[in-house]
Amino acid sequence: MEKHVYDEKNGLSYTLCGDCYLPDLVLNEEEPTYGKYGMLRKQFLKEHRPIRYQNLLLSGKLTAHLNQIDQEVTEQVEVLMKQMAEKQGVNENLKRQNPMKWIRLMNNVKASAKEIVLKERVYM
């Protein structure tokens, strides 16, 4: 029996292991570079959408999906924070006049923006 064979029908190569041939499968997935939001999305998929998680994992698209989610959520949080800060009058003038109030309001804006975007993009 040959050590390595190639099947024309499905395009896979096989290696002889003992009495049977096993496919030479390689996962071509890029190095994970996602951050906080990508990790949160991954955990959500694992716990609440296991079929989607497995489909993404087995198709090799999981890391790309998590990188994309992480990038989109980060950008959306920044944009939403700017919009909310403008609407609430949180600006550089307030920062100079009353730094503690500015910090309190900006922390509130940041938490609100994160909560909104997490519900819309990560936990869906």
LINBEL-V921577 format. One record per residue. RES is the residue in one letter. SS is DSSP state (H for helix, E for strand, L for the rest). PSI is psi in degrees with one decimal (NA if undefined). BURIAL is + if it has 9 or more other ideal C-beta (glycine too) atoms within 8 Angstrom, else -. Layout:
BEGIN
RES/SS/PSI/BURIAL + RES/SS/PSI/BURIAL
END
This chain:
BEGIN
M/L/142.5/- + E/L/148.9/- + K/L/-41.6/- + H/E/136.2/- + V/E/156.3/- + Y/E/129.6/- + D/E/116.8/+ + E/L/-30.7/- + K/L/-46.3/- + N/L/-5.3/- + G/L/20.1/- + L/E/148.2/+ + S/E/150.0/+ + Y/E/148.9/+ + T/E/137.6/+ + L/E/123.6/+ + C/E/104.5/- + G/L/-118.1/- + D/L/-3.1/- + C/E/160.6/- + Y/E/133.2/- + L/E/140.4/- + P/E/144.8/- + D/L/87.0/- + L/L/135.6/- + V/L/131.3/- + L/L/112.6/- + N/L/77.4/- + E/L/138.0/- + E/L/163.3/- + E/L/130.0/- + P/L/128.2/- + T/L/4.7/- + Y/L/158.9/+ + G/L/-144.2/- + K/H/-48.1/- + Y/H/-33.3/+ + G/H/-40.5/+ + M/H/-40.1/+ + L/H/-41.0/+ + R/H/-42.7/+ + K/H/-45.8/+ + Q/H/-41.5/- + F/H/-45.4/+ + L/H/-43.2/+ + K/H/-44.3/- + E/H/-37.7/- + H/H/-18.8/- + R/L/61.4/- + P/H/-32.7/+ + I/H/-44.9/- + R/H/-40.9/- + Y/H/-47.4/+ + Q/H/-40.3/- + N/H/-45.7/- + L/H/-41.7/+ + L/H/-48.4/- + L/H/-26.7/- + S/H/-6.2/- + G/L/16.4/- + K/L/2.6/- + L/H/-49.6/+ + T/H/-41.6/+ + A/H/-41.6/- + H/H/-46.0/+ + L/H/-38.3/+ + N/H/-42.7/+ + Q/H/-45.7/- + I/H/-45.5/+ + D/H/-45.2/+ + Q/H/-45.8/- + E/H/-43.7/+ + V/H/-42.2/+ + T/H/-46.0/+ + E/H/-41.8/- + Q/H/-38.4/+ + V/H/-44.2/+ + E/H/-45.6/- + V/H/-44.8/- + L/H/-37.9/+ + M/H/-44.1/+ + K/H/-45.2/- + Q/H/-44.3/- + M/H/-37.6/+ + A/H/-42.6/+ + E/H/-44.1/+ + K/H/-34.0/- + Q/H/0.3/- + G/L/24.3/- + V/L/108.1/+ + N/L/-176.1/- + E/H/-31.2/- + N/H/-45.2/- + L/H/-35.6/+ + K/H/-38.9/- + R/H/-39.2/- + Q/H/-43.6/- + N/L/82.0/- + P/H/-37.1/- + M/H/-39.2/- + K/H/-39.9/- + W/H/-45.6/+ + I/H/-45.2/- + R/H/-46.0/- + L/H/-39.9/+ + M/H/-37.7/+ + N/H/-39.5/- + N/H/-44.2/- + V/H/-45.3/+ + K/H/-45.2/+ + A/H/-41.5/- + S/H/-43.8/+ + A/H/-43.9/+ + K/H/-44.8/+ + E/H/-43.8/- + I/H/-49.6/+ + V/H/-37.1/+ + L/H/-43.1/+ + K/H/-40.2/+ + E/H/-36.4/- + R/H/-38.4/+ + V/H/-48.0/+ + Y/L/59.1/- + M/L/NA/-
END
